[in-house]
Amino acid sequence: MNFDSMTIHFSTLKALFTRVYAILFCESKFLHAVIDPDFLQNPYGTDVLAKLSELNLKYEIKQQLATRIITFYRTNQQTLTQPGTLSPKTTDQNFLIHLMLGQDLVHHIKERNLRSCIENLQQLYPNKTISLLVYGLVSYCRQNRGCVGRNETEMALTELQLFAECSHQLLETAEEVGNYVAQLGKSLAELPYKQQQQEKYSGEQLYLGNEKKGCVRVEGTAGLHQLYQNQLIKIPSVTLEVAEAIISVYPSLKQLIEAFRFATDAPNLLADIPIRRAAGPITSSIRRIGPELSKKIYRLYGSVDPKQEI
């Protein structure tokens, strides 16, 4: 980020944060976390509940099929389907958190059954992505020197990732556990909004969208002229007056590219286009784009050599 060429206004930042918070607050009321009671028996339990409450994420404490498990579901606004039935009231989220104490991980590694332990969990919760949180492994190994080798531990966890598609996090403090659970909950709460944004920009005509100030929003054909002008200005030595001069002859980027394609002297196509100074009248002393800048623009839009330098 170049802070010399960009001014950040407090009001802009405030509006951005307000919008993000509103989206999260709106979506979070539909997301529920289901927490196994054993997950809360250790000191990190308080941090988990506190972090979820900070994000306005609802939770319920309920016995799970396995110990130290957190699952998530979303409540839906029911609608009448075509067969005449109501749509599901809740939707399970395909993510699951399993917390394993450091001494339990050491035990599974020594017994060489860590992978089977996770695979058994996957059978209990089919079609769910499991995130394994290992709590207190470092502190346990410090208190029990030589209990397990580092290479042995890394090999076992890598095997989980490769063959069981189970990611892991090594956490040592209650705050880290609370932050991870809250982070995943926040991501799941924002998921519908992110999917909506992805669908919005994944149509037949793809335009990159951004919510930041200074970006050009394109909807249909609206905004294409401004986007074309901004693109030209990004080229070194192309000022606003030069861009306007080019656009006056070739109103769209498609027309410019086609003109380069069919011109007999394509590199000098733009050389003789006159430039109005500050939108003033054309006079006998008017500047022209010139051959050098014309060749530079041609190389950008007309060259098929991927190694071509502008």
Disulfide bonds with the S-S distance in Angstrom:
none
